[in-house]
Amino acid sequence: VASGVALSEAMADEPGIYDELTVQMVRVGENSGTLDTVLDRLADFRERSLLFKDRIVTALIYPAIIVTLAIGVSIFLMTVVMPMLLENLIESGKPLPWPTKVLQTMSNLLVQQGIWLLLGTVGIISIFWLVLRTSWGKRRWQMLLFKIPLLGPLARKQEIARMAIIVSTLIRNGIVFVEAAGIAARSTKNILLREALEAMAERVQSGGEIGEALTVTQFFPPMVVQIFAVGQQTGQLEEMLVRLADGYERQVETSTDRLTAAIEPVLIVCLAVFVGFILFATVLPILEAGNVL
């Protein structure tokens, strides 16, 4: 920049730091003489996106901690505590009830084959991670994610809300809709949304209506299609997209809070059932021995 290169061009030379959305908005600000306003809007967009992402991550922290603790406690009980208890029960010479036999099988499996189970788990996770790095793997995973009950609609709304924020911000800064949709497509990491936006932009550029183009993609819910169509007809597409993003963000936030509140007791109950089964399988042969006496 100090040597006379435009700020947008300097940013374009650093693709690892500045994405296309940032470069395009800065270029528009330079051409229109409103760079300060554009940078303010870009900062607002980045802050909004980070808050949106942090909200999802925060909602998942507690369930992740519960699951991790449950796995750790289970492994400790099955590999350290249970072998000692089962040894005393077996030495008594009495037949073990079926819950205790199930527990014995699980404990022996972890103790004797623990290394292989660990290596197998690491191998499966590694293969899954490598597959997700391919376009085919990402596409399949995203298709599966959108089909999962409760989580699927949330993920779709989150992607659409982010897209609406990007497109509305670009339109506000003087970029035409087709170009804004193309930039939004290249800015998203979701392959399905990217393909839908690219197909929609191509149809609109060929003279089609936005609503019809969105319907053909089969990615967007009917309400979203109607919002785009009404926004185009009334000339208030930017305002309609801002409202869409606000509404979807509130829905995602509310649904995430409710889902988290529902998951927590379910995880606790599952952990209690598992620990209860271990206690039951341990105490049952002792009680049976007492009854015999």
C-alpha positions as CSV (number, residue, x, y, z in Angstrom):
1,V,0.0,0.0,0.0
2,A,2.8,2.4,0.8
3,S,4.3,1.8,-2.6
4,G,1.1,2.8,-4.4
5,V,-0.7,-0.5,-4.7
6,A,-4.4,-0.3,-3.9
7,L,-5.5,-1.8,-0.6
8,S,-7.8,-4.3,-2.2
9,E,-5.0,-5.5,-4.6
10,A,-2.7,-5.9,-1.6
11,M,-5.3,-7.9,0.2
12,A,-5.9,-10.1,-2.9
13,D,-2.2,-11.0,-2.8
14,E,-2.7,-12.6,0.7
15,P,-5.5,-15.2,0.1
16,G,-4.6,-17.0,3.2
17,I,-5.5,-14.0,5.3
18,Y,-8.2,-12.1,3.4
19,D,-11.1,-14.0,1.7
20,E,-12.8,-12.8,-1.5
21,L,-15.7,-11.2,0.4
22,T,-13.3,-8.9,2.2
23,V,-11.4,-8.0,-1.0
24,Q,-14.5,-7.3,-3.0
25,M,-16.0,-5.1,-0.3
26,V,-12.8,-3.1,0.1
27,R,-12.6,-2.7,-3.7
28,V,-16.2,-1.4,-3.8
29,G,-15.3,1.0,-1.0
30,E,-12.2,2.3,-2.9
31,N,-14.2,2.8,-6.1
32,S,-17.1,4.6,-4.4
33,G,-15.0,6.7,-1.9
34,T,-16.7,5.1,1.1
35,L,-13.9,2.9,2.3
36,D,-14.4,3.9,5.9
37,T,-18.1,3.0,5.8
38,V,-17.4,-0.3,4.1
39,L,-14.7,-1.3,6.7
40,D,-17.2,-0.5,9.5
41,R,-19.8,-2.8,7.8
42,L,-17.2,-5.5,7.2
43,A,-16.2,-5.3,10.9
44,D,-19.8,-5.6,12.0
45,F,-20.3,-8.6,9.7
46,R,-17.2,-10.4,11.0
47,E,-18.2,-9.7,14.6
48,R,-21.7,-11.0,13.9
49,S,-20.4,-14.1,12.3
50,L,-18.0,-14.8,15.2
51,L,-20.7,-14.4,17.8
52,F,-22.9,-16.7,15.7
53,K,-20.2,-19.4,15.6
54,D,-19.3,-19.0,19.3
55,R,-22.9,-19.5,20.3
56,I,-22.9,-22.9,18.7
57,V,-19.6,-23.9,20.1
58,T,-20.6,-22.8,23.6
59,A,-23.7,-24.8,23.4
60,L,-21.7,-28.0,22.7
61,I,-19.1,-27.6,25.3
62,Y,-21.1,-29.0,28.3
63,P,-22.4,-32.1,26.5
64,A,-18.9,-32.8,25.2
65,I,-17.5,-32.6,28.8
66,I,-20.2,-35.0,30.0
67,V,-19.6,-37.5,27.2
68,T,-15.8,-37.3,27.9
69,L,-16.2,-37.9,31.6
70,A,-18.7,-40.7,31.0
71,I,-16.2,-42.5,28.7
72,G,-13.3,-42.0,31.1
73,V,-15.3,-43.2,34.1
74,S,-16.5,-46.2,32.2
75,I,-13.0,-47.2,31.1
76,F,-11.7,-46.9,34.6
77,L,-14.5,-49.0,36.1
78,M,-14.2,-51.7,33.4
79,T,-10.4,-52.0,33.4
80,V,-9.4,-51.3,37.1
81,V,-12.3,-51.8,39.5
82,M,-14.3,-54.6,37.9
83,P,-11.4,-57.1,37.3
84,M,-10.7,-57.1,41.1
85,L,-14.4,-57.5,42.0
86,L,-15.0,-60.2,39.5
87,E,-12.0,-62.1,40.6
88,N,-13.5,-62.5,44.1
89,L,-16.8,-63.5,42.7
90,I,-15.3,-66.1,40.5
91,E,-13.2,-67.6,43.3
92,S,-16.4,-68.2,45.3
93,G,-17.3,-70.9,42.8
94,K,-20.9,-70.0,42.4
95,P,-22.4,-69.4,38.9
96,L,-22.6,-65.8,37.8
97,P,-25.9,-64.3,36.9
98,W,-26.3,-63.0,33.3
99,P,-25.8,-59.3,34.1
100,T,-22.5,-60.2,35.7
101,K,-21.5,-62.4,32.8
102,V,-22.1,-59.5,30.4
103,L,-20.0,-57.2,32.6
104,Q,-17.3,-59.8,32.7
105,T,-17.2,-60.1,28.9
106,M,-17.0,-56.4,28.5
107,S,-14.3,-56.0,31.1
108,N,-12.2,-58.9,29.6
109,L,-12.6,-57.3,26.2
110,L,-11.2,-54.0,27.3
111,V,-8.4,-55.5,29.4
112,Q,-7.2,-58.0,26.9
113,Q,-8.0,-56.2,23.6
114,G,-7.7,-52.6,24.8
115,I,-4.7,-51.7,22.7
116,W,-6.3,-53.1,19.5
117,L,-9.6,-51.4,20.3
118,L,-7.7,-48.1,20.8
119,L,-5.7,-48.5,17.5
120,G,-8.9,-49.5,15.7
121,T,-10.7,-46.4,17.0
122,V,-7.8,-44.1,16.0
123,G,-7.6,-45.7,12.6
124,I,-11.4,-45.3,12.0
125,I,-11.2,-41.6,13.1
126,S,-8.1,-41.0,10.8
127,I,-9.9,-42.6,7.8
128,F,-13.0,-40.5,8.5
129,W,-10.9,-37.4,8.8
130,L,-9.1,-38.1,5.5
131,V,-12.4,-38.8,3.7
132,L,-13.8,-35.5,5.0
133,R,-10.9,-33.6,3.4
134,T,-12.0,-34.7,-0.1
135,S,-14.8,-33.0,-2.0
136,W,-16.8,-36.3,-2.1
137,G,-16.5,-36.8,1.6
138,K,-17.5,-33.2,2.5
139,R,-20.5,-33.4,0.2
140,R,-21.7,-36.7,1.7
141,W,-21.2,-35.5,5.2
142,Q,-23.0,-32.3,4.6
143,M,-25.9,-34.2,2.9
144,L,-26.1,-36.5,5.9
145,L,-25.9,-33.6,8.4
146,F,-28.9,-31.9,6.7
147,K,-30.9,-35.1,7.1
148,I,-30.3,-35.6,10.8
149,P,-33.5,-34.7,12.8
150,L,-33.2,-31.5,14.8
151,L,-29.6,-30.9,13.8
152,G,-30.3,-30.8,10.1
153,P,-32.7,-27.9,10.1
154,L,-30.4,-25.9,12.5
155,A,-27.4,-26.4,10.2
156,R,-29.4,-25.4,7.1
157,K,-30.7,-22.2,8.9
158,Q,-27.2,-21.3,10.0
159,E,-25.8,-21.6,6.5
160,I,-28.7,-19.6,5.0
161,A,-28.4,-16.9,7.7
162,R,-24.7,-16.4,7.0
163,M,-25.4,-16.3,3.2
164,A,-28.2,-13.7,3.7
165,I,-25.8,-11.5,5.8
166,I,-23.1,-11.7,3.1
167,V,-25.5,-11.0,0.2
168,S,-27.3,-8.1,2.0
169,T,-23.9,-6.5,3.0
170,L,-22.6,-6.7,-0.6
171,I,-25.9,-5.3,-2.1
172,R,-25.7,-2.4,0.4
173,N,-22.3,-1.6,-0.8
174,G,-23.3,-1.4,-4.5
175,I,-22.6,-4.9,-5.8
176,V,-25.4,-6.3,-8.0
177,F,-27.3,-9.4,-6.8
178,V,-25.8,-11.9,-9.3
179,E,-22.2,-10.9,-8.4
180,A,-23.1,-10.8,-4.7
181,A,-24.5,-14.4,-4.9
182,G,-21.4,-15.5,-6.7
183,I,-19.2,-14.0,-3.9
184,A,-21.3,-15.6,-1.3
185,A,-21.0,-19.0,-3.0
186,R,-17.2,-18.7,-3.1
187,S,-17.2,-17.6,0.6
188,T,-19.1,-20.5,2.0
189,K,-17.5,-23.8,3.0
190,N,-20.8,-25.7,2.5
191,I,-20.6,-27.5,-0.9
192,L,-24.4,-27.9,-1.2
193,L,-25.1,-24.2,-0.6
194,R,-22.3,-23.2,-2.9
195,E,-23.7,-25.3,-5.8
196,A,-27.2,-24.0,-5.1
197,L,-26.1,-20.3,-5.2
198,E,-24.0,-20.9,-8.3
199,A,-27.0,-22.5,-10.1
200,M,-29.3,-19.8,-8.9
201,A,-27.0,-17.0,-10.1
202,E,-26.6,-18.6,-13.5
203,R,-30.4,-18.8,-14.0
204,V,-30.9,-15.2,-12.8
205,Q,-28.1,-14.0,-15.1
206,S,-29.9,-15.7,-18.0
207,G,-33.0,-13.7,-17.3
208,G,-34.9,-15.9,-14.7
209,E,-36.6,-14.7,-11.6
210,I,-34.8,-15.1,-8.3
211,G,-37.7,-17.1,-6.7
212,E,-37.9,-19.5,-9.5
213,A,-34.1,-20.0,-9.6
214,L,-34.1,-20.7,-5.9
215,T,-36.9,-23.2,-6.2
216,V,-35.1,-25.2,-8.8
217,T,-32.1,-25.7,-6.6
218,Q,-34.3,-27.5,-4.0
219,F,-32.0,-26.3,-1.2
220,F,-33.9,-23.4,0.2
221,P,-37.1,-23.7,2.2
222,P,-40.3,-22.2,0.7
223,M,-40.3,-19.3,3.1
224,V,-36.8,-18.3,2.0
225,V,-37.8,-18.5,-1.6
226,Q,-40.8,-16.2,-0.9
227,I,-38.6,-13.7,0.9
228,F,-36.2,-13.4,-2.1
229,A,-39.1,-13.1,-4.5
230,V,-40.8,-10.4,-2.5
231,G,-37.6,-8.6,-2.0
232,Q,-36.9,-8.6,-5.8
233,Q,-40.5,-7.4,-6.6
234,T,-40.5,-4.6,-4.1
235,G,-36.9,-3.5,-4.6
236,Q,-36.2,-4.1,-0.9
237,L,-34.1,-7.3,-1.2
238,E,-31.4,-6.0,1.1
239,E,-33.9,-5.2,3.9
240,M,-35.6,-8.5,3.4
241,L,-32.4,-10.5,3.6
242,V,-31.4,-8.6,6.8
243,R,-34.7,-9.6,8.4
244,L,-34.2,-13.2,7.2
245,A,-30.8,-13.4,8.8
246,D,-32.0,-11.9,12.0
247,G,-35.0,-14.3,12.2
248,Y,-32.9,-17.4,11.4
249,E,-30.2,-16.4,13.9
250,R,-32.8,-16.0,16.7
251,Q,-34.4,-19.4,15.7
252,V,-31.0,-21.1,15.7
253,E,-30.1,-19.5,19.1
254,T,-33.4,-20.6,20.7
255,S,-33.3,-24.1,19.2
256,T,-29.7,-24.6,20.2
257,D,-30.5,-23.5,23.8
258,R,-33.5,-25.9,23.9
259,L,-31.5,-28.8,22.4
260,T,-28.7,-28.3,24.8
261,A,-31.1,-28.2,27.8
262,A,-32.7,-31.4,26.5
263,I,-29.4,-33.2,25.9
264,E,-27.9,-32.6,29.3
265,P,-30.5,-34.6,31.3
266,V,-30.5,-37.4,28.7
267,L,-26.7,-37.7,29.0
268,I,-26.9,-37.8,32.8
269,V,-29.6,-40.4,32.7
270,C,-27.6,-42.6,30.3
271,L,-24.5,-42.3,32.5
272,A,-26.6,-43.2,35.6
273,V,-28.1,-46.2,33.8
274,F,-24.7,-47.5,32.8
275,V,-23.2,-47.0,36.3
276,G,-26.3,-48.5,37.8
277,F,-26.0,-51.6,35.6
278,I,-22.4,-52.1,36.8
279,L,-23.5,-51.8,40.4
280,F,-26.4,-54.1,39.8
281,A,-24.2,-56.7,38.1
282,T,-21.7,-56.5,40.9
283,V,-24.1,-56.7,43.8
284,L,-26.5,-59.3,42.4
285,P,-24.2,-62.4,42.9
286,I,-23.5,-61.2,46.4
287,L,-27.2,-60.9,47.2
288,E,-27.8,-64.4,45.7
289,A,-25.0,-65.9,47.8
290,G,-26.6,-64.3,50.9
291,N,-30.0,-65.8,50.0
292,V,-28.5,-69.3,49.7
293,L,-26.9,-69.0,53.1
